[in-house]
Amino acid sequence: MSSDRTHDEGSHRPKPTVDRRRFVYGAGATAMAAIAATVAGTSTGFLDRFIQRRLAELPPDKLDALLRDLERDYESRFGRETHVSATPAAPDVVFGYGLDIARCVGCRRCVYACVHENNQSRDPQIHWIRVLRMEKESGVHLTESQPYYDPETVPEEEAFYLPVACQQCRNPPCTRACPVKATWQEPDGIVVIDYDWCIGCRCCMSACPYGARHFNWSTPSISADELNPDMHVLGNRLRMEGVVEKCTFCIHRTRKGRYPSCVEICPVGARKFGNLLDEESEIRYLMREKRVFVLKEELNTQPKFYYFYAT
């Protein structure tokens, strides 16, 4: 009886709650302090960054300290002046993307503009945009597409091309799959990742039906000449080994009123971008006047990335 009573009483005791930050601090603070002391040139915020709260929870002074710490780190590593911002979402803005399949010629300039703009690893290569080659006779069939093609010239007469990146879903399964809430959707519709909070479990990658998330198996390789010094802490800042990354609609550009780099580089004007809440925007015009569709509509992810045929 006593053992049963003890078990019953114990089962009703409130269970202690230990979040990731407190657990890591309690288990490894001493060890991390010792490591930090031995790292030459490491800023005083090294330990704080390791155990910091989520970016979304940081007060303004702590967030600003983090940004300046990142800038000093990058400038020390690359010998170049850098700027890391945390520009928030503007009110009454939800970004949407349009892509004219009839115009896309499969040149992949968007792929490499994205690599340069968003500081993606060159070795091993990480591409946030994939351009899929498809046969005109077969239509849009993702399972039969060819992600690797190398003709002498493009476009090919018998083929058309379907670029794919993060679909910036309204109902993103990736954010629900993350066990530590390191990824979420911002008010302007951009799905972001807190790289300092990501634990590299890749649950979000498994949940994404578009293959739009990418894992860093090693420290991304990028030279000083390749570095884009204009960064956003939730976008194209330098990532580290063991974290997931993805397209953020060039958040460091679009939140300042500029187009994503892939839109600007497209030689045939196949890519469109704008505010879905603005009735006069080009993206809203396309949605009214063209027959648009989204990938894997049956999954109810509700992408804000729309495909259409202009002709």
Sequence and secondary structure as in RCSB ss.txt:
>XXXX:A:sequence
MSSDRTHDEGSHRPKPTVDRRRFVYGAGATAMAAIAATVAGTSTGFLDRFIQRRLAELPPDKLDALLRDLERDYE
SRFGRETHVSATPAAPDVVFGYGLDIARCVGCRRCVYACVHENNQSRDPQIHWIRVLRMEKESGVHLTESQPYYD
PETVPEEEAFYLPVACQQCRNPPCTRACPVKATWQEPDGIVVIDYDWCIGCRCCMSACPYGARHFNWSTPSISAD
ELNPDMHVLGNRLRMEGVVEKCTFCIHRTRKGRYPSCVEICPVGARKFGNLLDEESEIRYLMREKRVFVLKEELN
TQPKFYYFYAT
>XXXX:A:secstr
 HHHHHHHHHHTS      HHHHHHHHHHHHHHHHHHHSTT  TTHHHHHT   GGG  HHHHHHHHHHHHHHHH
HHHSS  EEE     TT  EEEEEETTT     HHHHHHHHHTT  BTTB  S EEEEEETTT S GGG BS   
 SSSS TTEEEEEE     SS HHHHH TT  EEE TTS EEE TTT     HHHHH TT   EE SS     TT
T   EEETTTTS   TT EE   S HHHHTTT   HHHHH TT  EEEEETT TTSHHHHHHHHS EE TTGGG 
   SEEEE   
